[in-house]
Amino acid sequence: MPLEIEDGAKALQLISSRYNQRAWRKKIEKTLSLPPSGFNDEAQRKIFLYLKIGLQAYKSRRADPPSWIVGGFATKEVIDRALFKPTVVDPEFTKEHVALLGEDPGEEVDAVWWEDMLVNWFEEPEEEVEDEEDAESTEDSESASDDDTSSDPSDTEQAQKTTS
């Protein structure tokens, strides 16, 4: 289940406010490596993609995996550019869309919250319809396998009689 709007905002605030704290750099890089489908809100997804692309370090496309510039002036420049001119993120964006960037999400955002956020990022809601169909197909296959096992011994007995 993608992140709800509130958690998505906290994740974006985390990326854009704690980048100079060494303890958070690896976590921010890990978050940037995630797919954008983890955001439920389209505006947050666009901001995340902007940060992901803007903070991506230049590396060889053949040999090196993607990495990000987290910390220092390059990160601050990418965030400040979005705050100053929101249309760099999306042509329809206004200052209200990017107002959350650079604000600290608060004390409740800690390592435990971050790990829970990662779980929620990838968690897909299970649909009951699919579960019922899976259960029916499992029952059908079990009954078919029961029928196969009951017919196998008689086939074996008939084969033994014909060979004798």
C-alpha positions in Angstrom: 0.0 0.0 0.0 1.6 3.3 -1.0 2.3 5.9 1.6 -0.7 8.0 2.7 -0.5 11.7 2.1 0.7 12.5 5.7 3.5 9.9 5.6 4.5 10.9 2.1 4.9 14.5 3.2 7.0 13.4 6.2 9.2 11.3 3.8 9.8 14.3 1.5 10.5 16.5 4.5 13.0 14.0 5.8 14.8 13.9 2.4 14.8 17.7 2.1 15.7 18.7 5.7 18.0 16.1 7.2 20.4 15.7 4.3 23.3 17.3 6.3 22.9 14.9 9.2 25.3 12.0 8.8 23.1 9.6 10.5 20.4 10.1 7.9 22.4 10.2 4.7 22.4 6.4 4.0 18.7 6.3 4.8 17.9 9.2 2.5 20.0 7.5 -0.3 18.0 4.3 0.3 14.8 6.2 0.1 15.8 7.8 -3.2 16.6 4.4 -4.6 13.0 3.3 -4.1 10.4 3.4 -6.9 8.1 6.4 -7.0 5.1 4.2 -6.9 5.4 4.3 -3.1 3.6 7.6 -3.0 -0.2 7.7 -3.1 -0.4 11.4 -4.0 0.5 12.4 -7.5 2.0 15.7 -6.4 4.2 14.0 -3.9 5.3 11.5 -6.5 6.3 14.3 -8.8 8.3 16.0 -6.1 10.0 12.7 -5.2 11.0 12.2 -8.9 12.3 15.7 -9.1 14.5 15.1 -6.0 15.5 11.7 -7.2 16.6 13.0 -10.6 18.1 16.2 -9.3 20.2 14.5 -6.7 21.4 11.7 -8.9 25.2 11.8 -9.3 26.7 11.4 -12.7 28.1 7.9 -13.1 28.7 5.6 -16.0 25.4 4.0 -17.0 27.1 0.7 -17.9 29.3 0.0 -14.9 28.0 1.8 -11.8 24.7 1.5 -10.1 22.8 4.8 -9.5 23.9 6.9 -6.5 22.9 10.2 -5.1 24.5 13.4 -4.0 23.1 13.8 -0.5 24.5 16.6 1.7 26.3 19.8 0.9 25.6 22.6 -1.6 24.4 20.4 -4.4 21.5 19.1 -2.4 20.6 22.5 -1.0 20.7 23.9 -4.5 18.2 21.3 -5.8 15.8 22.0 -2.9 16.1 25.8 -3.1 15.5 25.7 -6.8 12.2 23.9 -6.3 11.2 26.3 -3.5 12.1 29.4 -5.6 10.6 28.2 -8.8 8.1 25.3 -8.3 7.5 25.0 -12.0 10.8 23.1 -12.4 9.1 20.2 -10.6 5.9 20.5 -12.7 4.5 23.3 -14.8 1.3 23.4 -12.8 3.0 23.5 -9.4 2.7 26.6 -7.1 4.6 27.5 -4.0 2.0 25.7 -1.9 2.9 22.4 -3.5 6.6 22.6 -2.5 6.1 24.5 0.8 6.9 21.3 2.8 10.4 21.0 1.4 13.2 21.9 3.8 10.9 21.7 6.9 11.9 19.1 9.5 9.1 16.5 9.9 9.4 16.5 13.7 10.7 14.2 16.4 8.3 11.4 15.7 10.3 10.7 12.5 13.1 8.5 13.7 14.7 5.2 12.6 11.7 3.2 13.7 9.3 5.4 11.7 11.6 5.1 8.7 11.6 1.3 8.8 7.8 1.3 9.1 7.7 3.6 6.2 9.8 1.2 4.1 7.4 -1.6 4.9 4.4 0.5 3.9 6.1 1.6 0.7 6.0 -1.9 -0.7 3.1 -3.4 1.1 0.3 -4.2 -1.3 -3.3 -4.5 0.0 -4.7 -8.0 -0.5 -7.9 -8.1 -2.5 -10.5 -10.5 -1.1 -11.8 -11.4 -4.5 -8.4 -12.8 -5.6 -8.1 -14.7 -2.3 -11.5 -16.4 -2.9 -10.5 -17.3 -6.4 -7.2 -18.7 -5.2 -8.9 -20.8 -2.5 -11.4 -22.2 -5.1 -8.6 -23.1 -7.5 -6.7 -24.7 -4.7 -9.7 -26.8 -3.7 -10.3 -27.8 -7.4 -6.7 -28.9 -7.8 -6.8 -30.8 -4.5 -10.0 -32.6 -5.5 -8.5 -33.4 -8.9 -5.4 -34.7 -7.3 -7.5 -36.9 -5.0 -9.3 -38.3 -8.0 -6.0 -39.0 -9.7 -4.6 -40.9 -6.7 -7.8 -43.0 -6.4 -7.7 -44.0 -10.0 -3.9 -44.8 -10.0 -4.1 -48.0 -7.9 -6.8 -49.5 -10.0 -4.8 -48.7 -13.2 -1.8 -50.4 -11.6 -3.9 -53.5 -10.7 -5.2 -53.7 -14.3 -1.7 -53.3 -15.7 -0.5 -56.1 -13.4 -3.3 -58.5 -14.5 -2.7 -57.9 -18.2 1.1 -58.6 -17.8 0.5 -61.9 -15.9 
